[in-house]
Amino acid sequence: MAYVISDECISCGACAGECPVEAISEGDAKYVIDADTCIECGACADACPVGAPAQG
């Protein structure tokens, strides 16, 4: 199951820089993950300072 970013996101961009398949982009209020591109590696969750990315 692909990762999703919760409302806890502080829009720092740390997750986007760590994604090996560039599935993360800046949305209107927070960063978002393209579920079709996500390979479920967890790199985004490891990089996030507030724990916003989680498996959906």
BELCORNOR-V820274 format. One record per helix or strand of 2 or more residues. SS is the DSSP state (H for helix, E for strand). FROM is the first residue (numbers start at 1). LEN is the number of residues. If there is no record, write none. Layout:
ss->{SS & SS}
from->{FROM & FROM}
len->{LEN & LEN}
This chain:
ss->{E & H & E & E & H & E}
from->{3 & 14 & 24 & 31 & 43 & 53}
len->{3 & 5 & 3 & 3 & 5 & 3}
